[in-house]
């Protein structure tokens, strides 16, 4: 089965696009796949699923402001994917799953 969707030219192999913010504050980011191991970024993805659902079309929307995502990405680069916030993220994820049951 061939889908045939065009990928924007600035999204190279090993990267994906997301958008953050609302209204005039909306900004698009092209992010390296390696950030998918960052617990802080994974928390954002979980929040996105809760807030927007799993069937978003087009660019994935994250529930934060552009400067917040920039801080998470910078923190990840500086610490080579920081894991100190994993417990907080894990607790948030578990809490949201318990609420669904």
LINUR-V522944 format. One record per residue. RES is the residue in one small letter. SS is DSSP state (@ for helix, = for strand, . for the rest). NEAR is the number of other C-alpha atoms within 12 Angstrom. D_CENTER is the distance of its C-alpha to the mean C-alpha in Angstrom with 1 decimal. Layout:
res/ss/near/d_center
RES/SS/NEAR/D_CENTER
RES/SS/NEAR/D_CENTER
This chain:
res/ss/near/d_center
x/./3/27.6
x/./5/26.3
x/./6/23.5
x/./6/24.2
x/./8/21.2
x/./10/21.0
x/./16/18.2
x/./14/18.2
x/./11/20.2
x/./16/17.7
x/./19/15.2
x/./14/17.2
x/./15/17.3
x/./14/14.8
x/=/19/12.0
x/=/25/9.7
x/=/26/9.2
x/=/31/6.8
x/=/32/8.7
x/=/28/9.1
x/./23/12.3
x/./15/15.3
x/@/10/18.7
x/@/10/19.7
x/@/14/16.8
x/./20/14.4
x/=/25/13.0
x/=/27/11.6
x/=/25/10.0
x/=/27/10.7
x/=/28/8.9
x/=/22/10.9
x/@/20/10.4
x/@/20/11.7
x/@/31/8.6
x/@/23/7.9
x/@/20/10.8
x/./30/9.7
x/@/30/10.2
x/@/34/8.8
x/@/36/5.2
x/@/31/6.3
x/@/31/7.7
x/@/33/5.0
x/@/32/4.3
x/@/29/8.1
x/@/25/8.7
x/@/25/7.4
x/@/21/9.8
x/@/23/12.4
x/@/18/12.4
x/@/17/12.2
x/./16/13.2
x/./16/12.6
x/./13/14.5
x/./17/12.7
x/./13/14.6
x/./16/13.8
x/./21/10.7
x/=/29/7.6
x/=/34/7.7
x/=/34/5.6
x/./28/8.6
x/./28/9.4
x/./24/11.8
x/@/24/11.5
x/@/19/13.4
x/@/21/11.3
x/@/33/8.3
x/@/24/11.3
x/@/17/12.7
x/@/30/10.0
x/@/31/10.1
x/@/20/13.9
x/@/22/14.3
x/@/27/12.8
x/@/18/15.2
x/@/12/18.1
x/./16/18.0
x/./17/17.1
x/./24/14.0
x/./23/15.3
x/./21/16.0
x/./16/17.9
x/./21/15.3
x/@/20/15.1
x/@/15/17.9
x/@/16/16.4
x/@/23/13.1
x/@/20/15.4
x/@/16/17.7
x/@/23/15.2
x/@/25/14.3
x/@/17/18.0
x/@/16/19.0
x/@/18/17.0
x/@/15/18.6
x/@/10/21.9
x/@/10/21.8
x/@/9/21.4
x/./7/24.5
